[in-house]
Amino acid sequence: MDVWLNGELVPEKEANISVFDSGLQHAVGLFETMHARNNRIFRVDQHMNRLTESARSLLMSTRLQPEALAEAAERLLVHSHLNEARIRLTVTGGNMNMLNQSDDGHVDPTVLVVAQPPTPYPPIFFTEGVEITIAAGRTNPWTQMAGHKTLNYWPRIHALQMAAMIGASEALWLDPAAKITCGCVSNMFIVKDGVVKTPKARGEQTSGNEIPPVMPGITREAVIECAQDSGVEVQLCELTLDDLLAADEAFLTNSSWHLLPVRGLRFRTNPEEGSGEIESRSIGSGSVGPMARKLREDLLELIEKETADSDDA
């Protein structure tokens, strides 16, 4: 398998980065996970615009160009001969040792793109839904990194491991006020009385208000479009655990599973001790609801249409 590394197609086993790379040394970096179908990446421009905007606002790099990054990802996809793929594009702050040789205090970022077959999920996930749990920590709305897709995913990976130990497929993060923000690798939605609701993401706050620690997901945006195109009301609002448990339906979105229905909340009765009974609370009917089912179908149709349409290729 070949990968794209700093402007070149390189065999996987020959793809090397410096031991002084800032991504390895200090997790200074950003990444995007994208879905490709029909040999095209779904909304690659939105993904690259989000990444380069984060790189600028977090002072990592002003040298990244979204068009060039998109071209690199698309060239690797064509080279890989994958009709459907999971594309991961990672950008780090580059080789820290090169700072000593830089006249302007800048170094070139490291750019790595990997294309693989999409992650397989059991069909039962989508026909019967999954259970989720609550992460033990809290998101920090006051850090500048909040709402950006940085490399610092260890807390989220750990929360996913803890969730898997009790049979849950995702863990929700709450903010210090116990409001729902997002999943470890997903955006959260609920449905109540025919209205689709989701927490506000970075960039959606009212002027002067605190920036939400929620990443503006590309799939999240597409699902909101699908709902609005069907005449469904969408509200960007605060959500609590009480709202989740009282919801008619709930679902999660990301670029890998697209839209994943949630049938219930799973938790330990004595989490402080790491023991106790494992209990579940159903959300709505405890099955896949009609809104989640329709929006998933609409989303998959949208992905098929946009990737199959050659007019803007």
C-alpha positions, 0 to 999 in steps of 0.5 A: 500500500502506498501513502502520500507523504509530503508531496510524494507517493511512498510505499507504506513501509518507506514512509518515515517522519523525523523523530523530532516531528512535533506531532510525535513529540507534542501532539501538535497536529490536526487530522481529517477522516473522510469517506470516499465513494465512486472514487471521489471524496465526499465534501473534501473541500469542506474537510480541508477548509475546516482543517486549514482554518483550525491550523491558522487559528491555532497558530500551527501553520499559515502555509496550508492550502485547502486546494492542494490538500484536497488534490493530494487526497484525491490523487492518492484515492485514484492511485489506490484503486479504491471505489469506496474508502476511508481517507485519513489526512494528518498534518503536523507542525513539522520537524522541530529541529528545523526551527534552528535552520529557519530564517523566519521561525517557520517550518514546513508542516508534515502532511500524510494521507492514508487511504484504506477500505472503509471500516466495516460495522455490523449491520445490526448497528443500523437495524437495531441501534446501539447503546452509548454511555457517559465519559467520566471526564468533561470537555473543557470549553475554555481551551483554545483547542476545543472544537478543533480536530487535533491529534490529542485524542488519548482522552477520547480513545480511553473513554471509548475503551471504558465504554466498550468494557460495559458493552457501549459503542460510544461515550458522550462528553458533558461540559462542566455544566453537565450539558451534552457536547459530543461523542468521542468520535461523533456528533450527537442528535436527538429527536423530540416531537418531530424536531431534530436537536443538536448542540451548537458547534464551534462557529455557531455561537451567538456573538460574545458567547462562549465558544462551544467545545463541539467540532462542526462535523461535516456529516453533521452539517449534511444531516442538518441539510437533509432534515431541512430539505425534508421540511424537518425543523432543526434546533441548535441548542443546549441538551442535557441528559434529561433531554436525551432520556426523554427523547423520542429518538437519538443518533450519532453522526461521523464520516465512518458510520454516517448516521448511527441510531442510538437505542439506549444509555448504558452505565454502571451503578457504581462507576467510582469503584469501577464495579457495580451492576451494568444497567440500561435505559431505553431512549424512546421505544428502544429501537431505531426510530422513523426519523433516524431511519429516514435521515440515514437513507437521505444521507446515503442518497446524498453521498451517492449523488454528490460522489457520482455526479461528475458535473463538478468533478 
